[in-house]
Amino acid sequence: MNSLREFNTWDRGVDVVAVERVLKGSLPHTVLEPEELRYAARHSKASARSVAKLLGVSEKTVTSWREAEA
């Protein structure tokens, strides 16, 4: 995965560095806030299934978040 936001660490209140750590499976990472979870789901290029597993939510939830963005 490429950097979500090159050179930015925050995007509208979302800690992009924390989101990237979770999506890469890097440890340690913090628990993401609800908006950060949605941000991660919407901006990740990975499958809904793999993103759901990383975020600790259902595949249906990831799909819903992605469709809401469209």
C-alpha positions in Angstrom: 0.0 0.0 0.0 1.3 3.4 -0.8 1.2 6.2 1.7 -2.4 7.4 2.2 -1.4 11.0 2.2 2.1 11.8 1.2 3.8 13.9 3.8 0.7 14.5 5.9 0.2 13.0 9.3 -3.3 14.3 9.9 -6.3 14.7 7.5 -9.4 16.3 8.9 -8.9 15.0 12.4 -7.7 11.6 11.3 -4.3 10.4 12.4 -3.1 9.0 9.1 0.0 7.5 10.5 -2.0 5.4 13.0 -4.3 4.3 10.2 -1.3 3.3 8.0 0.2 1.3 10.9 -3.0 -0.6 11.4 -3.5 -1.3 7.6 0.1 -2.5 7.3 -0.2 -4.7 10.4 2.7 -2.8 12.0 3.0 -2.9 15.7 2.6 -1.2 18.0 -0.5 0.6 16.9 -3.3 2.3 18.8 -7.0 1.7 18.8 -8.5 3.7 16.0 -11.3 6.1 16.6 -14.6 5.5 14.6 -13.8 8.1 12.0 -10.3 6.7 11.6 -11.8 3.2 11.0 -14.0 4.6 8.3 -11.1 6.5 6.8 -9.0 3.3 6.7 -11.8 1.4 5.0 -12.4 4.0 2.4 -8.8 4.7 1.5 -7.4 1.2 1.5 -7.0 -0.6 -1.8 -7.0 -4.0 -0.1 -10.1 -6.3 -0.3 -13.0 -5.6 2.1 -12.3 -9.0 3.8 -8.7 -8.2 4.6 -9.4 -4.7 5.7 -12.2 -5.9 7.9 -9.9 -8.4 9.6 -7.3 -5.7 10.2 -9.8 -3.2 11.6 -11.8 -5.7 13.7 -15.1 -5.1 11.9 -17.3 -7.1 9.6 -16.7 -7.2 5.8 -20.3 -5.8 5.4 -19.3 -2.8 7.5 -16.3 -2.1 5.3 -18.4 -2.4 2.2 -21.0 0.0 3.7 -18.3 2.6 4.5 -16.9 2.3 1.0 -20.3 2.7 -0.7 -21.2 5.7 1.5 -18.1 7.5 0.1 -19.1 6.9 -3.5 
